[in-house]
Amino acid sequence: MKRHILVIGDLYIDHDIFVTELESRNDSGVIEQCFNVIRRQDTAGGAATSARILSVMNEGETYLWGVVGSSHWGTFRVVLEKSHAIDGAIRSIELRGVRDESDPPMNTVTRLLVVNEDQPQVVQRRFSRYYDLNHVHVADVKRDTLLYHLDRIQEEKTKLHAIVINDFQRRALTKDLIETVAKRAARYHVPLFVDPRYDRTRYAGIKATAILPNINEWCELVRDSNGPEYWRRNLNEPDALCEMAVQSFRYLGNFEYHIVKCDRDGAILFFPHPEKRHLYAIYRVAPIEIEESGLRFQMGCGDVLTAMFALEFPKSNPAPNRVLSAFQQANAAVACYREMPWHQMPRRRDVEKKQKEFPWVPRSPDAEITKGVLFLPEASVIDMTACETAIKGLFSQDQTFKTILSDFLNDVTEQWSPGSLRSVLLGAPPGTGKTTIIRSVSEIARLHGIESIDMTSTEGGEGLHAFRPAEFRDRFRKLREENKESRRLILVDEALREPTRTFLLENAPTLLNAAHAEGLRFLFASAAFNPELEDAPEWREFFRRLRPYYLSNLEERPFDIPYVMAARFFQQRPSLTRLRIEGTFLFAITDLTLLTPEPSMVCDLVDETLERCADSQGYSLTVKLDRLPPNRLKQKSPLKADFGWYEFRR
């Protein structure tokens, strides 16, 4: 496979001493463990482990960036070249290391590895490890060289297919640098894969493709109190997997794919469901069996998995089953790596053979969970005025939605220039508050000296469609002359409902030309208006004479569900100034709305809840999960998770 991949992270030199055990010595009462040194091996480790497997498997360019320093075993570049020889790399890694002028010691890990004299290549056990770390340092201005190299690779040399961040929290990466790299990846549309350490704040501000922590790192990242062994014991329990997914989404919801590496117990995957849009599928994937001679504790398996997943990831068409297949290919590569001598990459042909032996077979998830937890507010105290839109009574934290509404109102009230006058179109699907918007437009228009006239067609036969084409100009002139001091806005709701739809198809150019010539404008609104309609030949002349604005429905902006819910509580109980909501209730409301995306779902759930709240007449209201009608509650185990409390203030 030919991909161009940039690996970023902390670099190590792994100095491994292979020994056989000798009889212990008792020197003046002090017992010393004795070893016979068989050989020594220096290899490039840390983030370089990810790059090394790519140098074997990837026909494209593999770039590596990190902080380097001095070493008793030669420069990092020399050690990396020796690693190429050990691995049989098909392409050399393009090292883009940065170092400080003070030439600090390189991060180094020395290990004593016990082997058998008859099988000196097979590590029997790890005996001890010696750290020589945290000496490297580099000024922030030098860290920025990473951005220079990233931009140059992407814009001048080769288009990147993936970026891998392999973070050991050894000073190469800072939170700001990680965030900047994530922004670059988003700008260049390059998938970003993060192999994290323990500090969640380093990754909270980014959007990325996948996060791949091991089980210990995951427990720290999601602030879990159960501990790794608890989850290991329950990896075959669907309810436990759902609880695990809830915690993962709550704290790591900025990543689309979650892979929790459990070494001897395989991995847990939280991936978008292959069939159901608002569900996540949970998979328990066992490790692939290896030959008896393989290493049970080979070093860097997680680094290899991360790199191979990035290599195999289907960037152009990331359908769920294709992503699952990519993981299986990466999993097979790890199995092959575990069969190799210590810290030596497998040959490409061996990996490809292993991958063919274990092809991905589509399978049903071990468990499923909705995406509801992804859309809970980040803050526990929410001031509703902060998410108010330009329309009174409509609330949203979606900046695009708020901007469209603001631009729409500005157009209605300000864009009345003679000679370039255009009418306005509003595409407002169910759940966007179209009725509230139309009512507010009339009130706001009046404050700006604009008189609104409703010509929505009715069942009784009244409305715009009753206009006769020959009378267009005269009718509009009379409307203008009735009050020359006021501008006129003609409202036509449900504009694509018959008979208005046919009337517009037959008369739109003449109708709008006549209205604009007399200084009048139309506001057409319909849930059925969408950008695709603009390309239809029969509507082309209609759209040429107006400016369209399209709002997204609640299903397309699920982060707004909690705010719509809170707004309904305040609307139904005008005396309320403070609304305290149990997190499990908010999660249940969000889930139910996603599973049944009907426009009225949120309002119905709130109204039904209020009927069960006898204390809902004061200034403050506390709502717990038990106030939700039991027949509405569909979730089970995920609700055991602690979601805390949320407070909404009017």
C-alpha positions in Angstrom: 0.0 0.0 0.0 1.3 3.4 -0.9 0.5 6.1 1.6 2.3 9.2 2.8 2.1 9.3 6.6 3.6 11.7 9.2 4.4 10.3 12.6 4.8 12.9 15.4 5.8 12.2 19.0 8.4 11.4 21.6 11.5 9.5 20.5 13.5 7.0 22.5 16.6 5.0 22.1 16.0 1.5 23.4 19.2 -0.1 24.6 18.5 -3.7 25.2 21.0 -6.1 26.9 20.3 -9.8 26.3 21.6 -11.9 29.2 21.6 -15.4 30.6 21.3 -15.9 34.3 24.3 -17.1 36.4 24.4 -18.3 39.9 23.9 -15.5 42.4 26.9 -14.3 44.4 27.0 -13.7 48.1 29.7 -11.0 48.7 30.1 -10.2 52.4 26.4 -10.9 53.0 25.2 -9.0 50.0 23.5 -11.2 47.4 24.0 -10.1 43.8 22.1 -11.3 40.8 24.6 -12.3 38.2 24.2 -12.3 34.4 26.2 -13.2 31.4 25.8 -10.6 28.6 25.1 -12.3 25.2 24.6 -9.3 23.1 23.4 -5.7 23.0 20.9 -4.1 20.6 20.1 -0.4 20.1 16.8 0.4 18.3 14.7 3.5 17.7 11.7 3.4 20.0 8.8 5.5 21.2 7.0 7.2 18.2 9.7 5.7 16.0 8.2 2.2 16.6 5.1 3.4 14.7 7.3 4.8 11.9 9.4 1.6 11.7 6.5 -0.7 10.9 5.4 1.8 8.2 8.9 1.7 6.7 8.4 -2.0 6.2 4.8 -2.0 5.1 4.3 1.3 3.4 5.4 1.9 -0.2 4.9 5.6 0.3 6.8 8.2 2.3 7.0 7.8 6.1 8.0 11.0 7.9 9.0 11.2 11.6 9.2 14.3 13.8 10.4 14.5 17.4 12.9 16.0 19.8 16.4 14.3 19.8 19.5 14.7 21.9 22.9 13.2 22.5 23.5 9.5 23.2 26.3 7.1 24.2 25.2 4.9 21.4 25.4 7.4 18.5 23.0 9.9 17.2 19.3 9.0 16.9 19.6 9.1 13.1 22.4 6.5 13.2 20.3 4.3 15.6 17.3 4.7 13.3 19.4 3.6 10.3 20.5 0.5 12.2 16.9 -0.2 12.9 16.1 -0.1 9.2 18.7 -2.8 8.7 17.3 -4.9 11.5 13.8 -4.5 10.1 14.6 -5.0 6.4 12.8 -1.7 5.7 11.7 -1.2 2.1 11.9 2.6 2.4 13.9 4.7 4.8 12.1 6.9 7.3 12.4 10.7 6.6 13.5 12.0 10.0 12.7 15.6 10.7 14.0 15.7 14.3 14.7 18.9 16.2 17.3 19.4 19.0 18.4 22.1 21.4 21.9 23.7 21.2 22.7 22.5 24.7 22.6 18.9 23.3 20.8 17.3 26.2 20.9 13.5 26.7 18.4 11.5 24.5 15.5 9.8 26.1 16.9 6.2 26.7 15.4 3.1 28.2 17.8 0.3 29.1 16.4 -3.2 29.6 17.9 -6.5 30.9 16.2 -9.3 28.9 16.8 -12.8 30.0 17.3 -15.4 27.2 18.1 -19.1 27.0 21.6 -20.0 25.8 20.0 -22.5 23.3 17.6 -19.8 22.0 19.4 -16.5 22.3 16.8 -14.8 20.0 13.8 -15.7 22.3 13.3 -13.5 25.3 12.2 -15.5 28.3 11.4 -12.6 30.5 12.1 -9.0 31.2 14.3 -8.7 34.2 14.6 -4.9 34.8 14.4 -1.6 33.2 16.4 1.6 33.6 15.1 5.0 32.7 17.2 7.9 31.5 14.4 10.4 30.6 13.2 13.9 30.8 16.5 15.5 29.9 15.5 16.6 26.3 14.1 20.0 25.9 13.5 22.4 23.1 12.2 26.0 22.8 8.7 26.5 21.6 10.0 28.4 18.6 11.8 25.2 17.5 8.7 23.1 18.1 7.1 25.2 15.4 9.4 23.5 12.9 6.9 20.7 13.0 4.3 23.0 11.5 6.8 24.1 8.8 7.6 20.5 7.9 3.9 19.5 7.9 2.9 22.4 5.6 5.8 21.8 3.3 5.1 18.0 3.0 1.5 18.6 2.3 1.8 21.6 0.0 5.1 21.1 -1.8 6.1 17.5 -1.6 3.5 14.8 -1.1 -0.1 15.0 -0.1 -0.5 13.3 3.3 -2.8 10.4 3.8 -2.6 10.3 7.6 -1.0 11.9 10.6 -0.2 9.9 13.7 0.4 11.5 17.1 2.3 9.1 19.4 2.4 10.9 22.7 4.5 9.7 25.7 4.3 13.1 27.4 8.1 13.5 27.3 8.2 17.1 26.3 8.2 16.8 22.6 4.5 17.8 22.3 2.5 20.5 24.1 -1.2 20.9 24.3 -1.0 24.0 22.0 1.1 22.1 19.5 -1.3 19.1 19.5 -4.2 21.5 18.9 -2.4 23.3 16.1 -1.6 20.0 14.4 -5.3 18.9 14.7 -6.3 22.2 13.0 -3.8 21.6 10.2 -5.2 18.1 9.7 -8.7 19.4 9.5 -7.7 22.1 7.0 -5.9 19.6 4.8 -8.7 16.9 5.3 -6.1 14.4 6.6 -7.2 11.8 9.1 -5.6 12.2 12.5 -4.8 9.2 14.8 -3.9 9.8 18.4 -2.0 7.3 20.6 -2.4 9.2 23.9 -1.0 9.2 27.3 -2.8 9.9 30.6 -3.6 13.7 30.5 -7.0 14.2 28.9 -6.7 18.0 28.8 -4.0 17.6 26.0 -6.6 16.2 23.6 -9.9 17.8 24.8 -9.7 20.7 22.4 -9.2 18.8 19.2 -11.3 16.9 16.6 -9.6 13.8 15.3 -10.4 10.6 13.5 -9.4 8.0 16.1 -8.0 7.7 19.6 -6.2 4.4 20.6 -5.3 4.3 24.3 -4.4 1.1 26.2 -6.8 0.1 29.0 -4.7 1.8 31.7 -4.5 5.1 29.7 -8.2 4.9 29.0 -9.1 4.6 32.7 -7.1 7.8 33.3 -8.5 9.6 30.3 -12.1 9.0 31.2 -11.6 9.4 35.0 -12.8 5.9 35.7 -12.8 4.7 39.3 -13.3 1.0 38.6 -9.8 0.3 37.4 -8.4 -1.7 34.4 -8.9 -5.1 36.0 -12.7 -4.5 36.6 -13.1 -3.9 32.8 -11.0 -6.9 31.9 -13.2 -9.1 34.0 -16.3 -7.7 32.2 -15.3 -7.5 28.6 -17.7 -10.2 27.6 -20.7 -8.5 29.3 -22.7 -6.3 26.8 -24.0 -4.1 29.7 -20.5 -3.4 30.9 -19.4 -2.6 27.3 -22.2 -0.1 27.0 -21.2 1.5 30.3 -17.6 1.6 29.0 -18.8 3.3 25.8 -20.8 5.9 27.7 -17.7 6.9 29.6 -15.6 6.9 26.5 -18.0 9.1 24.5 -18.5 11.5 27.4 -14.9 12.3 27.8 -13.5 11.5 24.4 -16.5 12.4 22.2 -14.2 14.6 20.0 -12.9 11.4 18.4 -15.0 9.4 15.9 -13.4 6.0 16.4 -12.4 4.7 19.8 -10.0 1.7 20.1 -9.2 0.6 23.7 -6.2 -1.7 23.5 -6.3 -4.5 26.1 -3.1 -6.4 25.1 -3.7 -10.0 26.2 -7.5 -9.5 26.1 -7.6 -8.0 22.6 -9.3 -4.7 22.0 -12.7 -3.0 22.4 -13.9 -0.9 19.5 -16.5 1.8 19.6 -17.3 2.5 15.9 -20.3 4.2 14.1 -22.9 1.5 13.5 -22.7 0.0 10.0 -26.5 0.4 9.4 -28.1 2.7 12.0 -27.2 6.3 11.8 -27.6 7.4 15.4 -26.1 4.2 17.0 -22.6 3.2 17.8 -21.6 -0.4 17.5 -19.4 -2.0 20.2 -17.1 -4.9 19.2 -14.9 -7.1 21.4 -12.0 -8.2 19.2 -9.8 -11.0 20.6 -6.1 -11.0 19.8 -5.0 -13.2 16.9 -3.3 -16.4 18.0 0.4 -16.5 17.5 3.0 -19.3 17.2 4.2 -20.8 20.5 7.6 -19.3 19.9 6.2 -15.8 19.8 6.7 -13.2 22.5 3.9 -12.8 25.0 5.2 -9.4 25.9 6.7 -8.0 22.8 7.4 -4.3 23.2 5.5 -1.6 21.3 2.5 -3.7 20.1 0.2 -0.7 20.7 2.5 1.6 18.6 2.4 -1.0 15.7 -1.4 -1.3 15.9 -1.8 2.5 15.7 0.5 2.9 12.7 -1.1 0.0 10.8 -4.6 1.2 11.5 -3.6 4.6 10.1 -2.0 2.9 7.1 -5.1 0.7 6.4 -7.7 3.3 7.2 -10.0 3.9 4.1 -9.7 7.7 3.8 -11.7 8.0 0.6 -14.6 5.9 1.8 -14.6 5.3 5.5 -17.7 3.1 5.6 -18.0 1.3 9.0 -17.3 -2.2 7.6 -14.2 -1.0 5.7 -12.9 0.6 8.9 -13.5 -2.6 10.7 -11.6 -4.4 8.0 -8.7 -1.9 8.4 -8.6 -2.7 12.1 -8.5 -6.4 11.4 -5.6 -5.9 9.0 -3.7 -3.9 11.7 -4.5 -6.6 14.3 -3.0 -9.3 12.0 0.1 -7.2 11.7 0.5 -7.0 15.4 0.2 -10.8 15.7 3.0 -11.1 13.1 5.1 -8.6 15.0 4.7 -10.7 18.3 6.2 -13.6 16.5 9.4 -11.7 15.7 12.6 -11.4 17.8 12.6 -8.6 20.3 11.7 -5.2 18.9 12.2 -6.3 15.3 9.6 -5.5 12.7 8.2 -8.4 10.6 8.8 -8.7 6.9 6.2 -7.4 4.6 5.5 -10.7 3.0 4.9 -12.3 6.5 2.4 -9.6 7.4 0.5 -9.9 4.2 0.4 -13.7 4.6 -1.0 -13.2 8.1 -3.5 -10.7 6.9 -4.8 -13.2 4.3 -5.1 -15.8 6.9 -7.4 -13.6 9.0 -9.6 -11.6 6.6 -12.4 -9.5 8.1 -15.8 -11.2 8.0 -18.7 -8.8 8.6 -20.2 -9.4 12.0 -22.9 -8.1 14.2 -21.9 -5.8 17.1 -21.4 -7.3 20.5 -23.5 -4.4 21.8 -25.1 -1.1 20.6 -25.5 2.3 22.1 -26.9 5.6 20.9 -24.8 8.6 20.4 -26.8 10.6 22.9 -23.9 11.0 25.4 -21.9 12.8 22.6 -24.4 15.7 22.6 -24.6 16.5 26.3 -23.4 20.1 27.2 -19.8 20.4 28.2 -20.6 22.9 31.0 -22.7 21.9 34.0 -24.2 25.4 34.3 -25.8 26.9 31.2 -27.0 30.5 30.8 -29.8 30.3 28.2 -29.1 33.9 27.1 -25.7 32.6 25.8 -27.5 30.4 23.3 -30.3 32.8 22.3 -30.8 33.3 18.6 -31.9 36.4 16.7 -35.5 35.0 17.0 -37.0 35.4 20.5 -37.9 31.9 21.8 -35.5 30.0 19.7 -32.3 28.7 21.3 -29.2 27.1 19.8 -25.5 26.6 20.4 -25.0 25.8 16.7 -23.2 28.9 15.3 -24.1 28.1 11.7 -27.8 28.0 12.6 -27.6 31.2 14.6 -25.7 33.0 11.8 -28.2 31.9 9.1 -31.1 33.3 11.3 -29.2 36.5 11.9 -28.4 37.0 8.2 -32.0 36.1 7.2 -33.5 38.8 9.6 -30.9 41.4 8.4 -32.0 40.6 4.8 -35.7 41.0 5.6 -35.2 44.3 7.5 -32.3 46.0 5.6 -32.0 44.8 2.0 -34.5 47.1 0.3 -32.3 48.8 -2.2 -34.3 50.0 -5.3 -33.2 48.4 -8.6 -31.6 45.3 -6.9 -34.5 44.2 -4.8 -34.9 40.5 -4.3 -37.4 38.5 -2.4 -36.4 36.0 0.4 -36.9 32.3 0.7 -36.7 30.3 3.9 -36.2 26.6 3.9 -37.2 25.5 7.5 -37.7 21.7 8.0 -39.8 20.5 10.9 -38.2 21.1 14.2 -36.5 24.4 13.3 -39.3 26.6 14.7 -40.7 27.8 11.4 -44.0 29.0 13.0 -42.1 30.9 15.6 -39.8 32.5 13.0 -42.7 33.6 10.8 -44.5 35.1 13.7 -41.3 36.9 14.9 -40.6 38.2 11.4 -43.9 40.1 11.4 -43.2 41.7 14.7 -39.6 42.6 13.9 -40.6 43.9 10.5 -43.1 46.3 12.1 -40.4 47.7 14.4 -38.4 48.6 11.2 -41.3 50.3 9.5 -42.2 47.3 7.4 -45.8 46.2 7.0 -46.2 42.5 6.5 -49.1 41.0 4.6 -50.0 37.3 4.9 -51.0 35.8 1.6 -50.6 32.1 2.5 -53.2 30.1 0.6 -56.0 28.7 2.7 -58.4 25.8 2.3 -61.1 28.4 1.6 -59.5 29.4 -1.6 -57.9 32.7 -0.4 -54.2 33.5 -0.8 -51.6 34.3 -3.3 -52.8 31.7 -5.9 -56.0 33.8 -6.3 -54.0 36.6 -8.0 -54.6 36.8 -11.7 -51.4 37.3 -13.8 -52.8 40.2 -15.8 -53.5 42.1 -12.5 -50.1 41.6 -10.8 -48.7 45.1 -11.5 -52.0 46.9 -10.6 -52.4 44.9 -7.4 -48.9 45.6 -6.2 -49.2 49.3 -7.1 -52.4 49.6 -5.0 -50.6 47.9 -2.1 -47.8 50.3 -2.3 -50.0 53.4 -2.6 -52.2 52.4 0.4 -49.3 53.5 2.6 -46.5 55.2 0.8 -44.5 55.7 4.0 -44.3 51.9 4.7 -42.4 49.1 3.0 -44.4 46.0 2.3 -43.4 42.4 2.9 -45.7 39.7 1.6 -45.6 36.5 3.6 -46.4 33.2 1.9 -46.0 30.2 4.2 -46.2 26.6 3.0 -45.2 27.9 -0.4 -44.7 24.5 -1.9 -48.1 23.2 -0.9 -50.8 23.1 -3.5 -52.3 25.2 -5.0 -49.4 27.7 -4.3 -46.7 25.4 -5.7 -48.4 25.2 -9.2 -49.1 28.9 -9.2 -45.4 29.7 -8.6 -44.2 27.3 -11.2 -46.4 29.0 -13.8 -46.1 32.6 -12.8 -43.0 33.2 -10.6 -41.0 35.4 -13.0 -43.9 37.7 -13.8 -45.1 37.8 -10.2 -41.7 38.7 -8.7 -40.8 41.2 -11.4 -44.0 43.1 -10.8 -43.6 43.1 -7.1 -40.0 44.2 -7.1 -40.8 47.0 -9.7 -43.3 48.4 -7.1 -40.8 48.1 -4.2 -42.6 45.0 -2.6 -40.9 41.8 -1.5 -42.0 38.3 -0.8 -41.0 36.0 1.9 -41.6 32.4 0.8 -41.3 29.7 3.5 -41.6 26.0 3.3 -40.1 22.9 5.0 -39.7 21.4 1.4 -37.3 24.1 0.2 -33.7 22.8 -0.2 -30.6 23.6 -2.2 -31.2 20.7 -4.6 -34.4 22.5 -5.8 -32.3 25.3 -7.2 -30.9 23.0 -9.8 -34.3 22.0 -11.1 -34.9 23.7 -14.5 -38.5 24.5 -13.7 -37.5 26.5 -10.6 -34.5 28.3 -12.1 -36.2 31.6 -12.8 -37.9 31.6 -9.4 -34.6 31.3 -7.5 -32.9 33.9 -9.7 -35.2 36.5 -8.2 -34.6 35.8 -4.5 -32.1 35.0 -1.8 -32.4 31.6 -0.1 -31.7 30.7 3.5 -31.8 27.1 4.6 -32.0 25.9 8.2 -30.9 22.5 9.4 -33.3 20.3 11.4 -32.7 19.1 14.9 -31.5 15.7 13.7 -28.6 17.5 11.9 -27.7 19.5 14.9 -28.2 17.1 17.8 -26.1 19.3 20.2 -29.1 21.6 20.3 -31.4 18.9 21.8 -30.6 19.8 25.5 -31.2 23.5 24.8 -34.5 22.9 23.0 -35.6 20.8 25.9 -34.7 23.5 28.5 -36.4 26.2 26.4 -39.6 24.1 26.4 -39.6 23.8 30.2 -39.2 27.6 30.5 -41.9 28.2 27.9 -44.4 25.9 29.6 -43.6 27.3 33.1 -43.1 31.1 32.7 -42.3 31.5 36.4 -39.2 29.3 36.2 -35.8 31.0 36.4 -33.7 28.0 37.3 -34.0 24.4 35.9 -31.9 21.7 37.5 -31.8 18.5 35.4 -30.3 15.1 36.3 -27.8 14.1 33.7 -29.4 10.7 33.3 -32.7 12.4 32.4 -31.0 14.7 29.9 -29.2 11.6 28.4 -32.6 9.8 28.1 -34.3 12.7 26.4 -31.4 13.0 23.9 -31.4 9.3 23.2 -35.2 9.2 22.6 -35.0 12.2 20.3 -32.3 10.6 18.2 -34.1 7.3 18.0 -37.4 8.9 17.1 -36.4 12.1 15.2 -39.9 13.6 15.1 -40.1 17.4 15.3 -42.4 17.3 18.4 -40.5 14.6 20.3 -38.7 16.9 22.7 -41.7 19.0 23.4 -43.9 15.9 24.0 -41.3 14.5 26.4 -41.1 17.7 28.4 -44.9 18.1 28.5 -45.3 14.6 29.7 -42.6 15.1 32.4 -44.3 18.3 33.6 -47.5 16.4 34.2 -45.6 14.3 36.7 -44.0 17.3 38.4 -46.3 18.5 41.1 -43.7 21.2 42.2 -43.3 22.8 38.8 -45.0 26.2 39.6 -42.2 28.0 41.5 -39.1 29.8 40.4 -37.0 26.6 40.5 -37.6 23.1 39.3 -35.5 19.9 39.8 -36.1 17.1 37.3 -34.8 13.6 37.9 -35.0 10.5 35.7 -38.0 9.1 37.6 -40.1 12.0 36.3 -39.9 10.7 32.8 -42.9 8.4 32.0 -41.8 4.8 32.4 -43.2 3.8 29.0 -40.7 6.3 27.4 -37.6 4.8 29.1 -35.9 2.4 26.7 -32.3 2.4 27.9 -30.9 0.1 30.5 -27.3 -0.2 31.6 -25.9 3.1 30.2 -28.1 5.0 32.6 -26.1 3.5 35.5 -23.3 5.8 34.6 -22.8 9.0 36.6 -23.8 11.9 34.3 -23.9 14.5 37.1 -26.3 17.4 37.1 -27.0 20.3 34.8 -28.4 23.7 35.7 -30.1 25.9 33.0 -30.8 29.5 33.9 -33.2 31.7 32.1 
